[in-house]
Amino acid sequence: MKQLKNNQPALLLWVDLEMTGLDPEYDVILEESSFLTDFDFNVLSKSSYRIFHDKQNLEKLFKRNLWWQEHLDNQNQFLDNIDKGYKIEVVEDRMLDQINQCCNLTTDVFLAGNSIHSDRKFIAKYMPRLDSRLHYRMLDVSSFKILMNFKYNLEFNKDNNHRSLLDIKESIDELKYYLQFFKLDEQ
């Protein structure tokens, strides 16, 4: 196997978004959390924001999604604190600042997380400047999950609390768990 000699810096932007559903055409982002790390998972910066929405609009979106109807405690947490949110443009600015404070414009920044393709769709729609700053490739922990579960019968137990900051920590811990089973010979 050929070992790459890549001296170009690269970072991981671990993102977890809580949304009203999975369709960015109809649903909205409720909460954003992110960790910017190196590839040793050292946290360089982190952020967590609630997104401001009109309460009546948000209630309508919750009503059209069965998951939210079954998780009324989660729904109430968002509705009770709706006035504490930030506009999505402010959150996007802060996320870009988070990246720019830790690296220069030539640094590749890869989006990372669990089932991150869903989050990427919402980022593309609601935070297009952030989307254009991110590398087109992504590090999706769920790919490791599929391989380790079905080929090696290994499973990482998660709390599945559906709060973005805790979900990111779990995603990083899950990838660390899977990586311990990989052994690369030093040459």
C-alpha positions in Angstrom: 0.0 0.0 0.0 1.3 3.4 -0.9 1.4 5.9 2.0 0.4 9.4 1.1 2.8 12.2 1.9 0.2 15.0 2.3 1.6 18.1 4.0 -1.4 20.2 3.2 -3.2 21.1 6.4 -6.7 19.9 6.9 -9.3 20.1 9.6 -12.6 18.5 10.5 -15.7 20.6 11.2 -17.9 18.3 13.2 -21.5 19.5 12.8 -24.8 18.3 14.2 -28.0 20.1 13.3 -31.4 19.5 14.9 -34.1 20.2 12.4 -37.9 20.0 12.2 -37.6 17.2 9.7 -35.3 15.9 6.9 -36.5 17.9 3.9 -34.6 21.3 3.6 -37.4 22.5 1.2 -40.0 22.4 4.0 -38.1 22.0 7.3 -35.8 24.4 9.1 -32.7 24.2 11.4 -33.5 24.5 15.1 -30.1 24.1 16.6 -26.5 24.0 15.4 -23.4 22.7 17.2 -19.9 22.3 15.8 -16.4 21.3 16.9 -13.5 22.2 14.7 -10.8 19.6 15.3 -7.6 18.3 13.8 -7.3 14.6 12.8 -6.3 13.6 16.3 -9.6 15.0 17.4 -8.1 17.8 19.4 -10.9 20.5 19.7 -9.6 23.8 18.3 -13.0 25.6 18.8 -16.6 24.9 19.3 -20.0 26.5 19.0 -23.6 25.9 19.8 -26.6 28.1 18.8 -30.3 27.9 18.8 -31.9 29.3 15.6 -34.6 31.9 15.9 -38.0 31.1 14.4 -41.5 32.4 14.6 -43.2 30.3 17.2 -46.4 29.8 15.2 -44.5 28.7 12.2 -42.4 26.3 14.3 -45.5 24.8 15.9 -46.9 24.1 12.4 -43.7 22.4 11.3 -43.7 20.2 14.5 -47.3 19.2 13.8 -46.5 17.8 10.3 -43.7 15.5 11.6 -44.6 12.4 13.5 -41.3 12.2 15.3 -41.9 15.5 17.0 -45.4 14.5 18.0 -43.9 11.4 19.8 -41.2 13.5 21.5 -43.1 16.4 23.0 -40.4 17.0 25.7 -37.9 17.8 22.9 -40.5 20.0 21.1 -41.3 22.0 24.3 -37.5 22.6 24.9 -37.3 24.4 21.6 -40.7 26.2 21.8 -40.0 27.4 25.4 -36.7 29.0 24.4 -37.5 30.2 20.9 -36.8 33.9 21.8 -33.2 33.0 22.8 -32.3 32.0 19.2 -30.0 33.7 16.7 -30.9 34.4 13.1 -29.4 31.8 10.7 -27.2 34.4 9.0 -25.6 35.3 12.3 -24.9 31.6 13.0 -23.4 31.2 9.6 -21.1 34.2 10.1 -20.0 32.9 13.5 -19.3 29.4 12.1 -17.2 31.0 9.3 -15.3 33.1 11.9 -14.7 29.9 13.9 -13.0 28.3 10.9 -11.1 31.5 9.8 -9.7 31.9 13.3 -8.1 28.4 13.2 -6.8 28.2 9.7 -6.2 30.0 6.5 -8.2 29.9 3.2 -6.0 27.2 1.7 -6.8 24.7 4.5 -9.2 22.0 3.6 -12.1 21.8 6.0 -14.0 18.5 5.8 -17.5 18.3 7.2 -17.7 15.4 9.7 -20.5 13.7 11.7 -23.1 11.0 11.7 -25.3 10.8 8.6 -23.7 14.1 7.7 -25.2 14.2 4.2 -28.5 15.3 5.7 -26.9 18.2 7.6 -25.0 19.1 4.4 -28.3 19.6 2.5 -29.5 22.0 5.2 -26.1 23.8 5.2 -26.3 24.2 1.4 -29.8 25.7 1.6 -29.6 27.9 4.7 -25.8 28.6 5.0 -24.5 28.7 1.4 -21.3 30.7 2.3 -20.3 28.0 4.8 -21.2 25.3 2.3 -18.8 26.9 -0.3 -16.0 27.0 2.3 -16.2 23.3 3.0 -14.5 20.6 1.0 -16.8 18.6 -1.2 -15.7 15.3 0.6 -17.1 14.5 4.0 -16.2 12.2 6.9 -19.4 10.3 7.7 -19.1 8.2 10.9 -22.2 6.2 9.8 -20.1 4.6 7.0 -17.8 3.2 9.7 -20.8 2.1 11.7 -22.2 0.1 8.8 -18.8 -1.6 8.1 -18.1 -2.4 11.8 -21.7 -3.5 12.6 -22.3 -5.8 9.6 -18.8 -7.1 8.9 -17.4 -7.3 12.4 -20.5 -7.3 14.6 -19.1 -4.4 16.6 -21.5 -1.8 17.9 -20.9 1.6 19.7 -23.7 2.3 22.2 -25.1 5.8 21.9 -27.5 7.7 24.2 -29.4 9.2 21.2 -30.5 12.2 23.1 -31.1 14.3 20.0 -29.3 17.5 21.3 -26.7 18.7 18.9 -23.7 19.3 21.2 -24.0 15.9 22.9 -24.5 14.2 19.5 -21.2 15.6 18.2 -19.3 14.4 21.2 -20.8 10.9 20.7 -19.9 11.0 17.0 -16.3 11.7 17.8 -16.2 9.0 20.5 -17.9 6.6 18.1 -15.2 7.2 15.4 -12.4 6.8 18.0 -14.0 3.5 19.1 -14.0 2.1 15.5 -10.5 3.4 14.7 -9.0 1.4 17.6 -9.6 -1.7 15.6 -7.6 -0.4 12.6 -3.9 -1.2 12.7 -1.6 0.6 10.3 1.9 -0.7 10.1 4.5 2.0 10.4 7.0 2.1 7.6 
